[in-house]
Every structure is written in C-alpha cells, then in structure tokens.
Amino acid sequence: MRTIGTLLLLLLTGLAQAASLVGSPAPDALGIDKDNQAIHVSDYRGKVVVLTFWASWCGYCLKELPVLENLQRKVGSEQIAVVAINTDRDHDKYR
C-alpha cells in the first residue's frame, strides 16, 4: 500500500510540474539531425511545426512518416515544418 501511495504522489507531482509549462515557450534545442547539426525550434519561427517521434521498430510510426511527408508537400514548406525525431538507440539505422 505504501508503494502505491508513493507512486501516486510522484505521478501527481509530475503532473503539477507539467501543468506549469503549458503556455511557456518551448525549449529551443530539439536535437541533432542526421548530419549532426543542431535542430532549433527558432529555425521554424512563423511556421506550424508538426513534431513526431518515431523508431524503426514501430510499424505505426513507419506508416505515419509518408503521410506527414505528403502533408508537408501539399501545404508547403513555407507554412509547415514536419520534424521527425528518431528514438532508435542505433542511429545508423536511419542514416
């Protein structure tokens, strides 16, 4: 019972911290691209940014990527930026 109470307390603490971030500016650094160049949110100022996380083992993710690519092509890269962040531990899988 004590373990459940501790887990519940940790969950509520995390939710309270997350709620305080709503409306705050996003952190500028998103990660690095396949060429080891930094990706910054500020690079996309004035555009709608669609941020997705994917992995090579995730079938749904692999189906989603062409859809997002098509969306960006139809809307235009001047208006929308699709940023797909790979979460594989072996980064050579997506290079």
C-alpha atoms as an extended CHARMM CRD file, in Angstrom:
* protein
*
        95  EXT
         1         1  MET       CA              0.0000000000        0.0000000000        0.0000000000  PROA      1               0.0000000000
         2         2  ARG       CA              2.8710000000        2.3590000000        0.8060000000  PROA      2               0.0000000000
         3         3  THR       CA              4.3470000000        1.7440000000       -2.6600000000  PROA      3               0.0000000000
         4         4  ILE       CA              1.0820000000        2.6840000000       -4.3610000000  PROA      4               0.0000000000
         5         5  GLY       CA              0.8660000000        5.8640000000       -2.2940000000  PROA      5               0.0000000000
         6         6  THR       CA              4.4360000000        6.7870000000       -3.1940000000  PROA      6               0.0000000000
         7         7  LEU       CA              3.8030000000        6.1830000000       -6.8980000000  PROA      7               0.0000000000
         8         8  LEU       CA              0.6200000000        8.2400000000       -6.7760000000  PROA      8               0.0000000000
         9         9  LEU       CA              2.4620000000       11.1060000000       -5.0840000000  PROA      9               0.0000000000
        10        10  LEU       CA              5.2030000000       11.0120000000       -7.7360000000  PROA      10              0.0000000000
        11        11  LEU       CA              2.6080000000       10.9900000000      -10.5050000000  PROA      11              0.0000000000
        12        12  LEU       CA              0.7490000000       13.9730000000       -9.0760000000  PROA      12              0.0000000000
        13        13  THR       CA              3.9980000000       15.8840000000       -8.5890000000  PROA      13              0.0000000000
        14        14  GLY       CA              4.9250000000       15.2660000000      -12.2250000000  PROA      14              0.0000000000
        15        15  LEU       CA              1.5080000000       16.3950000000      -13.4310000000  PROA      15              0.0000000000
        16        16  ALA       CA              1.7370000000       19.5860000000      -11.3920000000  PROA      16              0.0000000000
        17        17  GLN       CA              5.1140000000       20.3880000000      -12.9300000000  PROA      17              0.0000000000
        18        18  ALA       CA              3.8460000000       19.6620000000      -16.4440000000  PROA      18              0.0000000000
        19        19  ALA       CA              0.8200000000       21.9140000000      -15.9540000000  PROA      19              0.0000000000
        20        20  SER       CA              3.0720000000       24.8300000000      -15.0780000000  PROA      20              0.0000000000
        21        21  LEU       CA              4.7630000000       24.5060000000      -18.5030000000  PROA      21              0.0000000000
        22        22  VAL       CA              1.5780000000       24.9970000000      -20.5350000000  PROA      22              0.0000000000
        23        23  GLY       CA              1.8420000000       28.2960000000      -22.3760000000  PROA      23              0.0000000000
        24        24  SER       CA              5.5820000000       28.5610000000      -21.7380000000  PROA      24              0.0000000000
        25        25  PRO       CA              7.9490000000       28.8840000000      -24.6830000000  PROA      25              0.0000000000
        26        26  ALA       CA              9.2720000000       25.5800000000      -25.9890000000  PROA      26              0.0000000000
        27        27  PRO       CA             12.9420000000       24.8310000000      -25.3780000000  PROA      27              0.0000000000
        28        28  ASP       CA             14.9530000000       25.9530000000      -28.3970000000  PROA      28              0.0000000000
        29        29  ALA       CA             17.0590000000       22.8100000000      -28.8340000000  PROA      29              0.0000000000
        30        30  LEU       CA             15.2050000000       19.8380000000      -30.3140000000  PROA      30              0.0000000000
        31        31  GLY       CA             18.1670000000       17.5670000000      -31.0070000000  PROA      31              0.0000000000
        32        32  ILE       CA             20.5700000000       16.8660000000      -33.8460000000  PROA      32              0.0000000000
        33        33  ASP       CA             19.8760000000       15.9000000000      -37.4330000000  PROA      33              0.0000000000
        34        34  LYS       CA             21.3850000000       13.0370000000      -39.4260000000  PROA      34              0.0000000000
        35        35  ASP       CA             24.3700000000       15.2560000000      -40.2790000000  PROA      35              0.0000000000
        36        36  ASN       CA             24.9910000000       16.0250000000      -36.5690000000  PROA      36              0.0000000000
        37        37  GLN       CA             23.7430000000       19.5980000000      -36.9680000000  PROA      37              0.0000000000
        38        38  ALA       CA             21.6870000000       21.1120000000      -34.1460000000  PROA      38              0.0000000000
        39        39  ILE       CA             17.9480000000       21.4820000000      -34.7280000000  PROA      39              0.0000000000
        40        40  HSD       CA             16.3790000000       24.5360000000      -33.0870000000  PROA      40              0.0000000000
        41        41  VAL       CA             12.7100000000       25.4760000000      -32.6970000000  PROA      41              0.0000000000
        42        42  SER       CA             13.6770000000       29.0380000000      -33.6250000000  PROA      42              0.0000000000
        43        43  ASP       CA             14.6440000000       27.7720000000      -37.1070000000  PROA      43              0.0000000000
        44        44  TYR       CA             10.9070000000       27.2700000000      -37.7330000000  PROA      44              0.0000000000
        45        45  ARG       CA              9.6210000000       30.6070000000      -36.4250000000  PROA      45              0.0000000000
        46        46  GLY       CA              6.3850000000       31.6060000000      -38.1650000000  PROA      46              0.0000000000
        47        47  LYS       CA              5.5700000000       28.0530000000      -39.2630000000  PROA      47              0.0000000000
        48        48  VAL       CA              3.3090000000       25.3920000000      -37.8690000000  PROA      48              0.0000000000
        49        49  VAL       CA              5.6020000000       22.6730000000      -36.5080000000  PROA      49              0.0000000000
        50        50  VAL       CA              4.4390000000       19.0640000000      -36.5070000000  PROA      50              0.0000000000
        51        51  LEU       CA              6.7310000000       17.1840000000      -34.1510000000  PROA      51              0.0000000000
        52        52  THR       CA              6.6900000000       13.3980000000      -34.2150000000  PROA      52              0.0000000000
        53        53  PHE       CA              8.8290000000       10.7770000000      -32.5330000000  PROA      53              0.0000000000
        54        54  TRP       CA              9.4600000000        7.5000000000      -34.3460000000  PROA      54              0.0000000000
        55        55  ALA       CA             11.5580000000        4.3350000000      -34.2590000000  PROA      55              0.0000000000
        56        56  SER       CA             12.4810000000        1.7740000000      -36.9070000000  PROA      56              0.0000000000
        57        57  TRP       CA             10.7300000000       -0.9950000000      -34.9620000000  PROA      57              0.0000000000
        58        58  CYS       CA              7.4210000000        0.9290000000      -34.7420000000  PROA      58              0.0000000000
        59        59  GLY       CA              5.1160000000       -0.1110000000      -37.5780000000  PROA      59              0.0000000000
        60        60  TYR       CA              2.6310000000        2.7000000000      -36.9400000000  PROA      60              0.0000000000
        61        61  CYS       CA              5.4540000000        5.2280000000      -36.9610000000  PROA      61              0.0000000000
        62        62  LEU       CA              6.7430000000        3.9880000000      -40.3060000000  PROA      62              0.0000000000
        63        63  LYS       CA              3.2390000000        4.2800000000      -41.7850000000  PROA      63              0.0000000000
        64        64  GLU       CA              2.8830000000        7.8060000000      -40.3940000000  PROA      64              0.0000000000
        65        65  LEU       CA              6.0930000000        9.2190000000      -41.8920000000  PROA      65              0.0000000000
        66        66  PRO       CA              4.9730000000        9.1730000000      -45.5670000000  PROA      66              0.0000000000
        67        67  VAL       CA              1.6440000000       10.7370000000      -44.5580000000  PROA      67              0.0000000000
        68        68  LEU       CA              3.4450000000       13.5890000000      -42.7970000000  PROA      68              0.0000000000
        69        69  GLU       CA              5.8190000000       13.9980000000      -45.7360000000  PROA      69              0.0000000000
        70        70  ASN       CA              2.8240000000       14.2610000000      -48.0720000000  PROA      70              0.0000000000
        71        71  LEU       CA              1.1860000000       16.8090000000      -45.7470000000  PROA      71              0.0000000000
        72        72  GLN       CA              4.2880000000       18.9880000000      -45.8370000000  PROA      72              0.0000000000
        73        73  ARG       CA              4.4870000000       18.6940000000      -49.6120000000  PROA      73              0.0000000000
        74        74  LYS       CA              0.8080000000       19.6800000000      -50.0710000000  PROA      74              0.0000000000
        75        75  VAL       CA              0.7610000000       22.5590000000      -47.5860000000  PROA      75              0.0000000000
        76        76  GLY       CA              4.2180000000       23.8080000000      -48.4920000000  PROA      76              0.0000000000
        77        77  SER       CA              7.4070000000       24.0930000000      -46.5030000000  PROA      77              0.0000000000
        78        78  GLU       CA              6.8830000000       27.8570000000      -46.1720000000  PROA      78              0.0000000000
        79        79  GLN       CA              3.8850000000       27.2420000000      -43.8970000000  PROA      79              0.0000000000
        80        80  ILE       CA              4.5420000000       23.9320000000      -42.1520000000  PROA      80              0.0000000000
        81        81  ALA       CA              7.5800000000       22.0370000000      -40.9190000000  PROA      81              0.0000000000
        82        82  VAL       CA              7.4540000000       18.3510000000      -40.0940000000  PROA      82              0.0000000000
        83        83  VAL       CA             10.1990000000       17.4140000000      -37.6430000000  PROA      83              0.0000000000
        84        84  ALA       CA             10.5490000000       13.6560000000      -37.1620000000  PROA      84              0.0000000000
        85        85  ILE       CA             12.7880000000       12.6700000000      -34.2570000000  PROA      85              0.0000000000
        86        86  ASN       CA             14.1240000000        9.1270000000      -34.3220000000  PROA      86              0.0000000000
        87        87  THR       CA             14.3320000000        7.4130000000      -30.9500000000  PROA      87              0.0000000000
        88        88  ASP       CA             16.3710000000        4.3690000000      -32.0180000000  PROA      88              0.0000000000
        89        89  ARG       CA             19.4430000000        3.7520000000      -29.9350000000  PROA      89              0.0000000000
        90        90  ASP       CA             21.3690000000        2.7510000000      -33.0520000000  PROA      90              0.0000000000
        91        91  HSD       CA             21.2810000000        5.9400000000      -35.1080000000  PROA      91              0.0000000000
        92        92  ASP       CA             22.8860000000        4.2110000000      -38.0910000000  PROA      92              0.0000000000
        93        93  LYS       CA             19.5020000000        2.5560000000      -38.7620000000  PROA      93              0.0000000000
        94        94  TYR       CA             18.0600000000        5.7830000000      -40.1520000000  PROA      94              0.0000000000
        95        95  ARG       CA             21.0690000000        7.4280000000      -41.8030000000  PROA      95              0.0000000000
